[in-house]
């Protein structure tokens, strides 16, 4: 079995072991290594100056992970053609990095991924499920991500020789939490479908705070830095970003108010602005993480997890937590406008509810 298949198989076994240990059937991961195996075959042949056949390319281009990767890139309107991918696979950089790939795979094999699955499960409501196809892939972009989370969930994991084992585990946990949250999205959509187009748009984008929630889930505790397993440069950036969390919360607050007030003639323009809040750990991450950790510290994890069923409840509970802290400690934590909550059908009553838990 190719080493990449062994690594991901170990990952799946570990996750399934965790599920059984918890006495649940909440995890169902299906492995598909076909793209990675096909790409590695071609890379190995190229490095060894062996003939690469049409069947080799067909095996790569017809693999499910590859076809879905093309679909994903097309959804972002990015150029992604078979000819472009051929040049990438045959590049000198991949050929020269073969030993690094093998070393990375050997390191990932040693990962204690049984614990990885436990982190997102601990931050998900009991009815949430983590069901997905797992695609280990070699591709031009070095990111890992979730695709079609509500229809046919897939986790794309890029095999990056620069990523050590702990960082890999954190990335997997982060993506698994997204899958778990997405399993609840249909019920949430049913709740908000009666809202006006503007209010519905706000309620929809409230779900983007899940990026920060996933960071907390991957870390496993608000007392553990969410970037502890990442390079020092990432840690320094995160420390700087958290210093402006209140400013970024105000930015998102104004964004929501602009939608509610009808300032966007075309709601697609609002989507365009919302996407700019992602970036590399942008406001959705920074503010979402602050909200989640504030709620957990003030009211406890069980209360936090309960809010994840409805992003509106997540925002309301954050306001309540921030209000309680501001009153008790004299802090000035930024809060969201009650007008936003009212617009999406939530009455922001008793802002200090739950104080003292």
Secondary structure by P-SEA (a helix, b strand, c coil): ccaaaaaaaaaaaaaaaaaaaaccccbbbbbbaaaaaaaaaaaaaaaacccccaaaaaaaaacaaaaaaaaaaaaacccccaaaaaaaaacaaaaaaaaaaaaaaaaaaaccaaaaaaaaaaaccccccbbbbbbbcccccccccccccccbbbbbbbbcccccaaaaaaaaaaaaaaaaaaaaaaaaaaaaccccaaaaaaaaacccaaaaaaaaaaaccccccccccccaaaaaaaaaaaaaaaaaaaaaaaaaaaaaacccccaaaaaaaaaaacccccaaaaaaaaaaaaaaaaccaaaaaaacccaaaaaaaaaaaaaaaaaacccccccccaaaaaaaccccccccccccc
